[in-house]
């Protein structure tokens, strides 16, 4: 492939492929973050339900106390899951420039 025009087209094609790969990584990270958040919500709902059943067997004053504790615990789990999802997304996004650079080094002759 000695034709500079063909080389340029090939380089552009590879750059576009790299861009699409980077975009795909971001979408995958976002999907994983949503999945983690949804799982945390499901787990929080499960914990809340278990706490509620336990409290239903107790007196009215204890019921109110336990429900409040379960809500705070569920909120904490959701917050932790959101933080974990955000950290995961940032770790993946932080790797994108390195991956792109590695791909470009492979694709572009220097």
N, CA, C and O atoms as a GROMACS GRO file, in nm:
protein
  440
    1UNK      N    1   0.085  -0.117   0.000
    1UNK     CA    2   0.000   0.000   0.000
    1UNK      C    3   0.090   0.123   0.000
    1UNK      O    4   0.109   0.187   0.103
    2UNK      N    5   0.144   0.156  -0.118
    2UNK     CA    6   0.234   0.270  -0.131
    2UNK      C    7   0.159   0.398  -0.166
    2UNK      O    8   0.215   0.507  -0.158
    3UNK      N    9   0.034   0.386  -0.205
    3UNK     CA   10  -0.045   0.502  -0.244
    3UNK      C   11  -0.082   0.583  -0.120
    3UNK      O   12  -0.152   0.533  -0.032
    4UNK      N   13  -0.034   0.710  -0.112
    4UNK     CA   14  -0.062   0.792   0.006
    4UNK      C   15  -0.211   0.813   0.028
    4UNK      O   16  -0.256   0.821   0.143
    5UNK      N   17  -0.286   0.822  -0.080
    5UNK     CA   18  -0.431   0.842  -0.064
    5UNK      C   19  -0.494   0.720   0.002
    5UNK      O   20  -0.578   0.734   0.092
    6UNK      N   21  -0.453   0.599  -0.041
    6UNK     CA   22  -0.505   0.478   0.021
    6UNK      C   23  -0.462   0.468   0.167
    6UNK      O   24  -0.539   0.425   0.253
    7UNK      N   25  -0.337   0.508   0.194
    7UNK     CA   26  -0.289   0.506   0.333
    7UNK      C   27  -0.371   0.602   0.418
    7UNK      O   28  -0.408   0.569   0.531
    8UNK      N   29  -0.399   0.720   0.368
    8UNK     CA   30  -0.478   0.819   0.441
    8UNK      C   31  -0.618   0.766   0.468
    8UNK      O   32  -0.671   0.781   0.578
    9UNK      N   33  -0.676   0.704   0.368
    9UNK     CA   34  -0.810   0.649   0.386
    9UNK      C   35  -0.809   0.538   0.491
    9UNK      O   36  -0.900   0.527   0.573
   10UNK      N   37  -0.706   0.456   0.486
   10UNK     CA   38  -0.695   0.348   0.583
   10UNK      C   39  -0.677   0.404   0.724
   10UNK      O   40  -0.737   0.354   0.820
   11UNK      N   41  -0.596   0.507   0.737
   11UNK     CA   42  -0.573   0.570   0.868
   11UNK      C   43  -0.704   0.629   0.919
   11UNK      O   44  -0.739   0.612   1.036
   12UNK      N   45  -0.777   0.698   0.832
   12UNK     CA   46  -0.905   0.756   0.873
   12UNK      C   47  -1.004   0.647   0.915
   12UNK      O   48  -1.075   0.662   1.014
   13UNK      N   49  -1.006   0.540   0.840
   13UNK     CA   50  -1.095   0.428   0.874
   13UNK      C   51  -1.059   0.373   1.011
   13UNK      O   52  -1.146   0.346   1.093
   14UNK      N   53  -0.931   0.357   1.036
   14UNK     CA   54  -0.886   0.304   1.165
   14UNK      C   55  -0.917   0.402   1.279
   14UNK      O   56  -0.953   0.360   1.390
   15UNK      N   57  -0.902   0.529   1.252
   15UNK     CA   58  -0.936   0.629   1.354
   15UNK      C   59  -1.085   0.620   1.387
   15UNK      O   60  -1.123   0.624   1.504
   16UNK      N   61  -1.168   0.608   1.286
   16UNK     CA   62  -1.312   0.596   1.310
   16UNK      C   63  -1.343   0.469   1.387
   16UNK      O   64  -1.427   0.470   1.477
   17UNK      N   65  -1.276   0.360   1.353
   17UNK     CA   66  -1.296   0.236   1.427
   17UNK      C   67  -1.258   0.253   1.573
   17UNK      O   68  -1.326   0.204   1.663
   18UNK      N   69  -1.149   0.323   1.596
   18UNK     CA   70  -1.102   0.348   1.733
   18UNK      C   71  -1.203   0.434   1.809
   18UNK      O   72  -1.233   0.409   1.925
   19UNK      N   73  -1.255   0.535   1.741
   19UNK     CA   74  -1.356   0.621   1.804
   19UNK      C   75  -1.480   0.540   1.839
   19UNK      O   76  -1.536   0.554   1.948
   20UNK      N   77  -1.523   0.455   1.748
   20UNK     CA   78  -1.640   0.371   1.776
   20UNK      C   79  -1.613   0.276   1.892
   20UNK      O   80  -1.700   0.252   1.975
   21UNK      N   81  -1.492   0.222   1.898
   21UNK     CA   82  -1.457   0.133   2.009
   21UNK      C   83  -1.460   0.209   2.141
   21UNK      O   84  -1.508   0.157   2.242
   22UNK      N   85  -1.410   0.330   2.142
   22UNK     CA   86  -1.412   0.412   2.264
   22UNK      C   87  -1.556   0.443   2.305
   22UNK      O   88  -1.591   0.436   2.423
   23UNK      N   89  -1.638   0.478   2.208
   23UNK     CA   90  -1.780   0.505   2.238
   23UNK      C   91  -1.849   0.381   2.291
   23UNK      O   92  -1.931   0.389   2.382
   24UNK      N   93  -1.815   0.266   2.235
   24UNK     CA   94  -1.873   0.141   2.282
   24UNK      C   95  -1.831   0.114   2.426
   24UNK      O   96  -1.913   0.068   2.506
   25UNK      N   97  -1.706   0.142   2.460
   25UNK     CA   98  -1.659   0.124   2.598
   25UNK      C   99  -1.738   0.213   2.694
   25UNK      O  100  -1.775   0.170   2.803
   26UNK      N  101  -1.763   0.335   2.654
   26UNK     CA  102  -1.839   0.427   2.739
   26UNK      C  103  -1.982   0.375   2.757
   26UNK      O  104  -2.034   0.374   2.868
   27UNK      N  105  -2.044   0.331   2.648
   27UNK     CA  106  -2.182   0.278   2.659
   27UNK      C  107  -2.184   0.155   2.749
   27UNK      O  108  -2.276   0.138   2.829
   28UNK      N  109  -2.084   0.070   2.736
   28UNK     CA  110  -2.079  -0.050   2.819
   28UNK      C  111  -2.061  -0.012   2.966
   28UNK      O  112  -2.123  -0.074   3.054
   29UNK      N  113  -1.978   0.087   2.994
   29UNK     CA  114  -1.958   0.132   3.132
   29UNK      C  115  -2.087   0.189   3.189
   29UNK      O  116  -2.122   0.162   3.304
   30UNK      N  117  -2.156   0.268   3.109
   30UNK     CA  118  -2.283   0.324   3.154
   30UNK      C  119  -2.386   0.214   3.180
   30UNK      O  120  -2.460   0.220   3.278
   31UNK      N  121  -2.390   0.115   3.093
   31UNK     CA  122  -2.484   0.004   3.111
   31UNK      C  123  -2.449  -0.074   3.238
   31UNK      O  124  -2.538  -0.113   3.313
   32UNK      N  125  -2.322  -0.096   3.260
   32UNK     CA  126  -2.279  -0.168   3.381
   32UNK      C  127  -2.314  -0.087   3.506
   32UNK      O  128  -2.356  -0.143   3.606
   33UNK      N  129  -2.296   0.043   3.500
   33UNK     CA  130  -2.331   0.128   3.613
   33UNK      C  131  -2.481   0.121   3.641
   33UNK      O  132  -2.522   0.112   3.757
   34UNK      N  133  -2.563   0.126   3.535
   34UNK     CA  134  -2.708   0.114   3.554
   34UNK      C  135  -2.743  -0.022   3.613
   34UNK      O  136  -2.829  -0.031   3.701
   35UNK      N  137  -2.678  -0.125   3.565
   35UNK     CA  138  -2.704  -0.260   3.615
   35UNK      C  139  -2.669  -0.270   3.763
   35UNK      O  140  -2.745  -0.328   3.841
   36UNK      N  141  -2.555  -0.215   3.802
   36UNK     CA  142  -2.516  -0.217   3.943
   36UNK      C  143  -2.616  -0.139   4.028
   36UNK      O  144  -2.652  -0.183   4.137
   37UNK      N  145  -2.660  -0.025   3.978
   37UNK     CA  146  -2.756   0.057   4.051
   37UNK      C  147  -2.888  -0.018   4.065
   37UNK      O  148  -2.950  -0.015   4.172
   38UNK      N  149  -2.934  -0.084   3.958
   38UNK     CA  150  -3.059  -0.159   3.963
   38UNK      C  151  -3.049  -0.276   4.061
   38UNK      O  152  -3.143  -0.303   4.136
   39UNK      N  153  -2.935  -0.344   4.061
   39UNK     CA  154  -2.915  -0.454   4.155
   39UNK      C  155  -2.916  -0.402   4.298
   39UNK      O  156  -2.972  -0.466   4.387
   40UNK      N  157  -2.856  -0.288   4.320
   40UNK     CA  158  -2.856  -0.229   4.454
   40UNK      C  159  -2.997  -0.192   4.496
   40UNK      O  160  -3.036  -0.211   4.612
   41UNK      N  161  -3.073  -0.138   4.403
   41UNK     CA  162  -3.213  -0.104   4.435
   41UNK      C  163  -3.291  -0.230   4.470
   41UNK      O  164  -3.369  -0.229   4.566
   42UNK      N  165  -3.271  -0.336   4.395
   42UNK     CA  166  -3.342  -0.462   4.423
   42UNK      C  167  -3.301  -0.516   4.559
   42UNK      O  168  -3.386  -0.560   4.637
   43UNK      N  169  -3.173  -0.512   4.588
   43UNK     CA  170  -3.125  -0.560   4.718
   43UNK      C  171  -3.178  -0.472   4.830
   43UNK      O  172  -3.217  -0.523   4.935
   44UNK      N  173  -3.179  -0.342   4.809
   44UNK     CA  174  -3.232  -0.250   4.910
   44UNK      C  175  -3.380  -0.277   4.934
   44UNK      O  176  -3.425  -0.275   5.048
   45UNK      N  177  -3.455  -0.302   4.829
   45UNK     CA  178  -3.597  -0.332   4.843
   45UNK      C  179  -3.616  -0.463   4.919
   45UNK      O  180  -3.706  -0.476   5.002
   46UNK      N  181  -3.530  -0.559   4.890
   46UNK     CA  182  -3.536  -0.688   4.960
   46UNK      C  183  -3.508  -0.670   5.110
   46UNK      O  184  -3.579  -0.726   5.194
   47UNK      N  185  -3.407  -0.593   5.141
   47UNK     CA  186  -3.374  -0.566   5.282
   47UNK      C  187  -3.488  -0.492   5.350
   47UNK      O  188  -3.525  -0.525   5.463
   48UNK      N  189  -3.542  -0.393   5.283
   48UNK     CA  190  -3.653  -0.316   5.338
   48UNK      C  191  -3.773  -0.405   5.367
   48UNK      O  192  -3.836  -0.393   5.472
   49UNK      N  193  -3.804  -0.494   5.275
   49UNK     CA  194  -3.918  -0.585   5.294
   49UNK      C  195  -3.894  -0.677   5.414
   49UNK      O  196  -3.984  -0.700   5.494
   50UNK      N  197  -3.773  -0.731   5.426
   50UNK     CA  198  -3.742  -0.819   5.538
   50UNK      C  199  -3.754  -0.745   5.671
   50UNK      O  200  -3.808  -0.797   5.768
   51UNK      N  201  -3.703  -0.622   5.674
   51UNK     CA  202  -3.714  -0.542   5.795
   51UNK      C  203  -3.860  -0.513   5.829
   51UNK      O  204  -3.900  -0.516   5.945
   52UNK      N  205  -3.939  -0.485   5.727
   52UNK     CA  206  -4.080  -0.454   5.751
   52UNK      C  207  -4.153  -0.575   5.811
   52UNK      O  208  -4.230  -0.559   5.905
   53UNK      N  209  -4.128  -0.694   5.759
   53UNK     CA  210  -4.193  -0.814   5.811
   53UNK      C  211  -4.155  -0.837   5.957
   53UNK      O  212  -4.239  -0.873   6.040
   54UNK      N  213  -4.030  -0.815   5.988
   54UNK     CA  214  -3.984  -0.829   6.127
   54UNK      C  215  -4.056  -0.730   6.218
   54UNK      O  216  -4.100  -0.766   6.327
   55UNK      N  217  -4.067  -0.607   6.173
   55UNK     CA  218  -4.129  -0.503   6.254
   55UNK      C  219  -4.279  -0.523   6.271
   55UNK      O  220  -4.336  -0.485   6.373
   56UNK      N  221  -4.343  -0.584   6.171
   56UNK     CA  222  -4.488  -0.608   6.179
   56UNK      C  223  -4.522  -0.699   6.296
   56UNK      O  224  -4.635  -0.696   6.345
   57UNK      N  225  -4.429  -0.779   6.342
   57UNK     CA  226  -4.453  -0.872   6.453
   57UNK      C  227  -4.434  -0.804   6.588
   57UNK      O  228  -4.457  -0.866   6.692
   58UNK      N  229  -4.392  -0.681   6.589
   58UNK     CA  230  -4.366  -0.610   6.715
   58UNK      C  231  -4.474  -0.506   6.742
   58UNK      O  232  -4.566  -0.486   6.662
   59UNK      N  233  -4.460  -0.441   6.856
   59UNK     CA  234  -4.555  -0.335   6.893
   59UNK      C  235  -4.545  -0.216   6.800
   59UNK      O  236  -4.447  -0.203   6.725
   60UNK      N  237  -4.647  -0.127   6.803
   60UNK     CA  238  -4.655  -0.012   6.712
   60UNK      C  239  -4.533   0.079   6.725
   60UNK      O  240  -4.480   0.126   6.624
   61UNK      N  241  -4.487   0.105   6.844
   61UNK     CA  242  -4.373   0.196   6.860
   61UNK      C  243  -4.246   0.136   6.800
   61UNK      O  244  -4.166   0.208   6.739
   62UNK      N  245  -4.227   0.006   6.817
   62UNK     CA  246  -4.110  -0.059   6.761
   62UNK      C  247  -4.120  -0.064   6.608
   62UNK      O  248  -4.019  -0.055   6.539
   63UNK      N  249  -4.242  -0.079   6.557
   63UNK     CA  250  -4.262  -0.080   6.411
   63UNK      C  251  -4.210   0.049   6.349
   63UNK      O  252  -4.136   0.045   6.251
   64UNK      N  253  -4.249   0.161   6.405
   64UNK     CA  254  -4.207   0.289   6.350
   64UNK      C  255  -4.054   0.302   6.354
   64UNK      O  256  -3.993   0.352   6.259
   65UNK      N  257  -3.994   0.258   6.462
   65UNK     CA  258  -3.848   0.268   6.477
   65UNK      C  259  -3.776   0.183   6.373
   65UNK      O  260  -3.683   0.231   6.309
   66UNK      N  261  -3.816   0.060   6.357
   66UNK     CA  262  -3.749  -0.031   6.262
   66UNK      C  263  -3.766   0.013   6.116
   66UNK      O  264  -3.672   0.001   6.038
   67UNK      N  265  -3.881   0.062   6.081
   67UNK     CA  266  -3.901   0.107   5.944
   67UNK      C  267  -3.808   0.224   5.912
   67UNK      O  268  -3.753   0.231   5.802
   68UNK      N  269  -3.792   0.312   6.006
   68UNK     CA  270  -3.701   0.425   5.984
   68UNK      C  271  -3.557   0.376   5.966
   68UNK      O  272  -3.485   0.426   5.880
   69UNK      N  273  -3.516   0.281   6.047
   69UNK     CA  274  -3.381   0.225   6.033
   69UNK      C  275  -3.362   0.160   5.896
   69UNK      O  276  -3.258   0.176   5.832
   70UNK      N  277  -3.462   0.086   5.852
   70UNK     CA  278  -3.453   0.018   5.722
   70UNK      C  279  -3.444   0.119   5.608
   70UNK      O  280  -3.370   0.098   5.512
   71UNK      N  281  -3.520   0.227   5.619
   71UNK     CA  282  -3.513   0.330   5.514
   71UNK      C  283  -3.374   0.391   5.507
   71UNK      O  284  -3.319   0.410   5.398
   72UNK      N  285  -3.317   0.421   5.623
   72UNK     CA  286  -3.182   0.480   5.623
   72UNK      C  287  -3.080   0.380   5.565
   72UNK      O  288  -2.992   0.419   5.489
   73UNK      N  289  -3.094   0.254   5.602
   73UNK     CA  290  -3.003   0.152   5.550
   73UNK      C  291  -3.017   0.139   5.398
   73UNK      O  292  -2.917   0.128   5.326
   74UNK      N  293  -3.141   0.139   5.351
   74UNK     CA  294  -3.164   0.129   5.206
   74UNK      C  295  -3.106   0.250   5.133
   74UNK      O  296  -3.044   0.237   5.028
   75UNK      N  297  -3.126   0.368   5.189
   75UNK     CA  298  -3.070   0.489   5.128
   75UNK      C  299  -2.918   0.482   5.125
   75UNK      O  300  -2.856   0.521   5.026
   76UNK      N  301  -2.858   0.431   5.234
   76UNK     CA  302  -2.712   0.416   5.237
   76UNK      C  303  -2.663   0.319   5.131
   76UNK      O  304  -2.563   0.344   5.064
   77UNK      N  305  -2.734   0.207   5.115
   77UNK     CA  306  -2.697   0.109   5.012
   77UNK      C  307  -2.707   0.169   4.873
   77UNK      O  308  -2.620   0.148   4.788
   78UNK      N  309  -2.814   0.244   4.850
   78UNK     CA  310  -2.830   0.308   4.719
   78UNK      C  311  -2.718   0.409   4.695
   78UNK      O  312  -2.664   0.418   4.585
   79UNK      N  313  -2.686   0.483   4.797
   79UNK     CA  314  -2.578   0.582   4.783
   79UNK      C  315  -2.444   0.512   4.758
   79UNK      O  316  -2.367   0.553   4.671
   80UNK      N  317  -2.418   0.406   4.834
   80UNK     CA  318  -2.294   0.330   4.813
   80UNK      C  319  -2.289   0.270   4.673
   80UNK      O  320  -2.185   0.274   4.606
   81UNK      N  321  -2.402   0.216   4.629
   81UNK     CA  322  -2.406   0.156   4.496
   81UNK      C  323  -2.386   0.262   4.388
   81UNK      O  324  -2.315   0.240   4.290
   82UNK      N  325  -2.447   0.377   4.408
   82UNK     CA  326  -2.427   0.486   4.313
   82UNK      C  327  -2.282   0.530   4.309
   82UNK      O  328  -2.227   0.555   4.202
   83UNK      N  329  -2.220   0.539   4.428
   83UNK     CA  330  -2.078   0.575   4.435
   83UNK      C  331  -1.993   0.469   4.366
   83UNK      O  332  -1.903   0.501   4.288
   84UNK      N  333  -2.023   0.341   4.394
   84UNK     CA  334  -1.946   0.232   4.332
   84UNK      C  335  -1.964   0.233   4.180
   84UNK      O  336  -1.869   0.212   4.106
   85UNK      N  337  -2.087   0.258   4.135
   85UNK     CA  338  -2.112   0.263   3.991
   85UNK      C  339  -2.037   0.380   3.929
   85UNK      O  340  -1.981   0.368   3.820
   86UNK      N  341  -2.036   0.494   3.998
   86UNK     CA  342  -1.962   0.609   3.947
   86UNK      C  343  -1.813   0.583   3.941
   86UNK      O  344  -1.747   0.620   3.844
   87UNK      N  345  -1.760   0.519   4.047
   87UNK     CA  346  -1.616   0.487   4.046
   87UNK      C  347  -1.584   0.391   3.933
   87UNK      O  348  -1.482   0.407   3.865
   88UNK      N  349  -1.670   0.291   3.912
   88UNK     CA  350  -1.648   0.195   3.805
   88UNK      C  351  -1.647   0.266   3.670
   88UNK      O  352  -1.560   0.242   3.586
   89UNK      N  353  -1.746   0.353   3.650
   89UNK     CA  354  -1.755   0.425   3.523
   89UNK      C  355  -1.630   0.512   3.503
   89UNK      O  356  -1.575   0.517   3.393
   90UNK      N  357  -1.586   0.581   3.609
   90UNK     CA  358  -1.468   0.667   3.596
   90UNK      C  359  -1.343   0.584   3.566
   90UNK      O  360  -1.258   0.627   3.487
   91UNK      N  361  -1.332   0.465   3.628
   91UNK     CA  362  -1.215   0.379   3.600
   91UNK      C  363  -1.215   0.339   3.453
   91UNK      O  364  -1.111   0.342   3.388
   92UNK      N  365  -1.330   0.300   3.402
   92UNK     CA  366  -1.339   0.259   3.261
   92UNK      C  367  -1.310   0.378   3.170
   92UNK      O  368  -1.236   0.366   3.073
   93UNK      N  369  -1.371   0.492   3.202
   93UNK     CA  370  -1.349   0.611   3.119
   93UNK      C  371  -1.203   0.654   3.124
   93UNK      O  372  -1.149   0.702   3.024
   94UNK      N  373  -1.139   0.638   3.240
   94UNK     CA  374  -0.998   0.677   3.252
   94UNK      C  375  -0.908   0.590   3.164
   94UNK      O  376  -0.801   0.634   3.122
   95UNK      N  377  -0.951   0.469   3.137
   95UNK     CA  378  -0.871   0.378   3.055
   95UNK      C  379  -0.888   0.406   2.906
   95UNK      O  380  -0.807   0.362   2.825
   96UNK      N  381  -0.993   0.477   2.870
   96UNK     CA  382  -1.022   0.498   2.728
   96UNK      C  383  -0.908   0.569   2.657
   96UNK      O  384  -0.866   0.522   2.551
   97UNK      N  385  -0.853   0.681   2.710
   97UNK     CA  386  -0.743   0.745   2.638
   97UNK      C  387  -0.623   0.652   2.618
   97UNK      O  388  -0.559   0.654   2.513
   98UNK      N  389  -0.594   0.571   2.718
   98UNK     CA  390  -0.481   0.478   2.706
   98UNK      C  391  -0.509   0.374   2.598
   98UNK      O  392  -0.422   0.342   2.517
   99UNK      N  393  -0.632   0.322   2.597
   99UNK     CA  394  -0.670   0.223   2.495
   99UNK      C  395  -0.664   0.286   2.356
   99UNK      O  396  -0.613   0.227   2.262
  100UNK      N  397  -0.718   0.406   2.346
  100UNK     CA  398  -0.717   0.475   2.217
  100UNK      C  399  -0.573   0.500   2.173
  100UNK      O  400  -0.539   0.480   2.057
  101UNK      N  401  -0.490   0.544   2.267
  101UNK     CA  402  -0.349   0.569   2.233
  101UNK      C  403  -0.280   0.441   2.187
  101UNK      O  404  -0.206   0.442   2.089
  102UNK      N  405  -0.305   0.332   2.257
  102UNK     CA  406  -0.245   0.204   2.217
  102UNK      C  407  -0.294   0.163   2.078
  102UNK      O  408  -0.217   0.117   1.995
  103UNK      N  409  -0.424   0.180   2.056
  103UNK     CA  410  -0.479   0.144   1.925
  103UNK      C  411  -0.419   0.231   1.815
  103UNK      O  412  -0.386   0.184   1.707
  104UNK      N  413  -0.408   0.359   1.844
  104UNK     CA  414  -0.351   0.450   1.744
  104UNK      C  415  -0.205   0.417   1.716
  104UNK      O  416  -0.161   0.423   1.602
  105UNK      N  417  -0.130   0.381   1.820
  105UNK     CA  418   0.010   0.343   1.800
  105UNK      C  419   0.021   0.222   1.709
  105UNK      O  420   0.113   0.210   1.628
  106UNK      N  421  -0.077   0.129   1.725
  106UNK     CA  422  -0.076   0.011   1.639
  106UNK      C  423  -0.119   0.042   1.497
  106UNK      O  424  -0.072  -0.017   1.400
  107UNK      N  425  -0.210   0.138   1.487
  107UNK     CA  426  -0.270   0.166   1.357
  107UNK      C  427  -0.193   0.268   1.275
  107UNK      O  428  -0.190   0.260   1.152
  108UNK      N  429  -0.130   0.363   1.343
  108UNK     CA  430  -0.063   0.471   1.272
  108UNK      C  431   0.089   0.450   1.273
  108UNK      O  432   0.150   0.448   1.379
  109UNK      N  433   0.146   0.436   1.159
  109UNK     CA  434   0.292   0.422   1.157
  109UNK      C  435   0.357   0.555   1.191
  109UNK      O  436   0.317   0.660   1.140
  110UNK      N  437   0.456   0.549   1.276
  110UNK     CA  438   0.527   0.672   1.318
  110UNK      C  439   0.668   0.673   1.263
  110UNK      O  440   0.743   0.768   1.286
   0.00000   0.00000   0.00000
